[in-house]
Amino acid sequence: MRGAVLLLPLVAAVLLHAAAAAGGGNGSCERRCGSMELPYPFGFSGGCTIQLVCDVGVDDVRAAWLGGAPELGLLVRNVTPRALILNLQPDCSRLFNASVAALFSDSYAPAWGNTLVVSSCSSSEAALIKNCSSEPPDRYMKRSTSHCSANESIRCILPRTPSNTSGHHFLNRSEVLRSNCTGLVSAVSYSDAQGPSLLLGALELDWWVPGRCRCDARANCTQFPATKTRPEAFQCECPEGLQGDGFVDGTGCWEVSKSKCDRSNYLSRDCGKIVLVGLIMAGIVFGAMVMDIGCVVCHLVKRRSASIRSQQSTKRLLSEADCTVPLYSYREIERATSGFSEDQRLGTGAYGTVYAGRLSDNRLVAVKRIKHRDNAGGGLDSVMNEVKLVSSVSHRHLVRLLGCCIEQGQQILV
C-alpha cells in the first residue's frame, strides 16, 4: 500500500507529460470530443490551429460545430485532407451575417464551387444573386423550403467562375455580404477534385495552415495564396502508398506495410502518440500491480513467519514445563467459534471470556479467551502456569484441558 501511495506523484507527472506529447506540436490541443478524434490541425481547444466546438447531444452523442454558435447549425459532416464538409440542412431562421462570419477565418473559407441558398436579399448585386432555376437545386429547394413563410424570397448566390479553375479559389466574403440577405437557408456544393460530385444540403470549406511549408520529408506540400490578408498558406498530403496527415506537427507519413513505431522512431513524434500513451499507461498499471502483489506477499510471509515463531516458542515453553497438551492454530479456534461470535459466548469472568465451539472433528468444546494479550513477561508465564496446572489436575468438577493456542497476541485454552 505504501508503494502504491508513493507511486502517485510519478503517475501524475507521467500522465501530464504524455498528455502534452499527445496534444500536437503547436502547444496544447485537445483533439478528442468523446469518442470522436480529429486529425491535425483540427481540435477543440484554444491551442489548436483550427478550433471547432465540441457539443454533447441527446444520449451523449458528440458533434463538432463550426464557429462559437451551435444554433447556426453549421455541423461538421466530414474532414478530408483538403476540405471541411459542413452539413447545412435547410433552415429559414439561420442568420445570414452571423453564418457568413463563421464560414471565413484565417484557416478556411468556402470554396468557389458552393452555391449559397439565401432568403430575403435586398441587394442589386445582380452578378451574384440568381434565381435557383438550375437542376437539381430548383427541385431541392422546392422540397426543402416548404416550411418557410410565403413572403420569404428564396434566391441563390452563384460565385463567379474563375478564369483558371485549377488550384484553390474561394468565395469573396465582401461580395457575399453585399448581397444584404436575411437568412442562409442551405447550400449546394459542387466538386470535381476526385470526380464530379454534387452535395445537396452541404457546404465545402477549403482549409489550410498559415505560413510556409512544414510537411514531412516524404509528403507533398502545396503552397498557395489563401486570402489577400494572409497570402502564404500550405497543405500537406502523403503520396500513394503512405499513410498519415503529412504535417511535421501532425503524424507525418509512414509506409502502410511497415509498422509506424519501429526502433528508429519509437519515441519520436512520428510514432503514434496514442500508442505511446497506451504503452506508458500499461507500464504504470503493471508496475502498480506488481508493487501491490509484492506488498501482499510480504505481509503474508511476515505474518506466517510470526505465527511459526510463536508456535515454536510455545512448544519450547511447554516442553520446558514438562507439559504435553496439543497446540491449536488461531485459525482453527476462530473457525470453531464462528469468529468468536456473540451468539456462542457462554460467559465472561475476571480472567477472560468463554465461548462454545465445535472443532473440525465435530467435538463440542469450551474455548476460554484469556484477557492477557502480551506474549512476553508475566502474562505468558501466567498462561503457561495455568496450562500446566489444569492439565495436571483431574477432578469431576473441572473440565479436561484439550489444548491451547498462543498466536497473534491471543492466549486461548481449549
Secondary structure in CASP SS format (residue, H / E / C, confidence):
PFRMAT SS
TARGET T0000
AUTHOR 0000-0000-0000
METHOD secondary structure of the structure
MODEL  1
M C 1.00
R H 1.00
G H 1.00
A H 1.00
V H 1.00
L H 1.00
L H 1.00
L H 1.00
P H 1.00
L H 1.00
V H 1.00
A H 1.00
A H 1.00
V H 1.00
L H 1.00
L H 1.00
H H 1.00
A H 1.00
A H 1.00
A H 1.00
A H 1.00
A H 1.00
G C 1.00
G C 1.00
G C 1.00
N C 1.00
G C 1.00
S C 1.00
C C 1.00
E C 1.00
R C 1.00
R E 1.00
C E 1.00
G C 1.00
S C 1.00
M E 1.00
E E 1.00
L C 1.00
P C 1.00
Y C 1.00
P C 1.00
F E 1.00
G E 1.00
F C 1.00
S C 1.00
G C 1.00
G C 1.00
C C 1.00
T C 1.00
I E 1.00
Q E 1.00
L C 1.00
V E 1.00
C E 1.00
D E 1.00
V E 1.00
G C 1.00
V H 1.00
D H 1.00
D H 1.00
V C 1.00
R E 1.00
A E 1.00
A E 1.00
W E 1.00
L C 1.00
G C 1.00
G C 1.00
A C 1.00
P H 1.00
E H 1.00
L H 1.00
G C 1.00
L C 1.00
L E 1.00
V E 1.00
R E 1.00
N E 1.00
V E 1.00
T C 1.00
P C 1.00
R C 1.00
A E 1.00
L E 1.00
I E 1.00
L E 1.00
N E 1.00
L C 1.00
Q C 1.00
P C 1.00
D C 1.00
C C 1.00
S C 1.00
R C 1.00
L E 1.00
F H 1.00
N H 1.00
A H 1.00
S H 1.00
V H 1.00
A H 1.00
A H 1.00
L H 1.00
F C 1.00
S C 1.00
D C 1.00
S C 1.00
Y E 1.00
A E 1.00
P E 1.00
A E 1.00
W C 1.00
G C 1.00
N E 1.00
T E 1.00
L E 1.00
V E 1.00
V E 1.00
S E 1.00
S C 1.00
C C 1.00
S C 1.00
S C 1.00
S C 1.00
E C 1.00
A C 1.00
A C 1.00
L C 1.00
I E 1.00
K E 1.00
N C 1.00
C C 1.00
S C 1.00
S C 1.00
E C 1.00
P C 1.00
P H 1.00
D H 1.00
R H 1.00
Y H 1.00
M H 1.00
K H 1.00
R H 1.00
S H 1.00
T C 1.00
S C 1.00
H C 1.00
C C 1.00
S C 1.00
A C 1.00
N C 1.00
E C 1.00
S C 1.00
I E 1.00
R E 1.00
C E 1.00
I E 1.00
L C 1.00
P C 1.00
R C 1.00
T C 1.00
P C 1.00
S C 1.00
N C 1.00
T C 1.00
S C 1.00
G C 1.00
H C 1.00
H C 1.00
F E 1.00
L C 1.00
N C 1.00
R H 1.00
S H 1.00
E H 1.00
V H 1.00
L H 1.00
R C 1.00
S C 1.00
N C 1.00
C C 1.00
T C 1.00
G E 1.00
L E 1.00
V E 1.00
S E 1.00
A E 1.00
V E 1.00
S E 1.00
Y E 1.00
S E 1.00
D C 1.00
A C 1.00
Q C 1.00
G C 1.00
P C 1.00
S E 1.00
L E 1.00
L E 1.00
L E 1.00
G C 1.00
A E 1.00
L E 1.00
E E 1.00
L E 1.00
D E 1.00
W E 1.00
W C 1.00
V E 1.00
P E 1.00
G C 1.00
R C 1.00
C C 1.00
R C 1.00
C E 1.00
D C 1.00
A C 1.00
R C 1.00
A C 1.00
N E 1.00
C E 1.00
T E 1.00
Q E 1.00
F E 1.00
P C 1.00
A C 1.00
T C 1.00
K C 1.00
T C 1.00
R C 1.00
P C 1.00
E C 1.00
A E 1.00
F E 1.00
Q E 1.00
C E 1.00
E E 1.00
C C 1.00
P C 1.00
E C 1.00
G C 1.00
L E 1.00
Q E 1.00
G C 1.00
D C 1.00
G C 1.00
F E 1.00
V C 1.00
D C 1.00
G C 1.00
T C 1.00
G C 1.00
C C 1.00
W E 1.00
E E 1.00
V C 1.00
S C 1.00
K C 1.00
S C 1.00
K C 1.00
C C 1.00
D C 1.00
R H 1.00
S H 1.00
N H 1.00
Y C 1.00
L C 1.00
S C 1.00
R C 1.00
D C 1.00
C C 1.00
G C 1.00
K H 1.00
I H 1.00
V H 1.00
L H 1.00
V H 1.00
G H 1.00
L H 1.00
I H 1.00
M H 1.00
A H 1.00
G H 1.00
I H 1.00
V H 1.00
F H 1.00
G H 1.00
A H 1.00
M H 1.00
V H 1.00
M H 1.00
D H 1.00
I H 1.00
G H 1.00
C H 1.00
V H 1.00
V H 1.00
C H 1.00
H H 1.00
L H 1.00
V H 1.00
K H 1.00
R H 1.00
R H 1.00
S H 1.00
A H 1.00
S H 1.00
I H 1.00
R H 1.00
S H 1.00
Q H 1.00
Q H 1.00
S H 1.00
T H 1.00
K H 1.00
R H 1.00
L H 1.00
L H 1.00
S H 1.00
E H 1.00
A C 1.00
D C 1.00
C C 1.00
T C 1.00
V C 1.00
P C 1.00
L E 1.00
Y C 1.00
S C 1.00
Y H 1.00
R H 1.00
E H 1.00
I H 1.00
E H 1.00
R H 1.00
A H 1.00
T C 1.00
S C 1.00
G C 1.00
F C 1.00
S C 1.00
E H 1.00
D H 1.00
Q H 1.00
R E 1.00
L E 1.00
G E 1.00
T E 1.00
G C 1.00
A C 1.00
Y C 1.00
G E 1.00
T E 1.00
V E 1.00
Y E 1.00
A E 1.00
G E 1.00
R E 1.00
L C 1.00
S C 1.00
D C 1.00
N C 1.00
R C 1.00
L E 1.00
V E 1.00
A E 1.00
V E 1.00
K E 1.00
R E 1.00
I E 1.00
K C 1.00
H C 1.00
R C 1.00
D C 1.00
N C 1.00
A C 1.00
G C 1.00
G H 1.00
G H 1.00
L H 1.00
D H 1.00
S H 1.00
V H 1.00
M H 1.00
N H 1.00
E H 1.00
V H 1.00
K H 1.00
L H 1.00
V H 1.00
S H 1.00
S H 1.00
V C 1.00
S C 1.00
H E 1.00
R C 1.00
H C 1.00
L E 1.00
V C 1.00
R C 1.00
L C 1.00
L C 1.00
G C 1.00
C E 1.00
C E 1.00
I E 1.00
E E 1.00
Q C 1.00
G C 1.00
Q E 1.00
Q E 1.00
I E 1.00
L E 1.00
V C 1.00
END
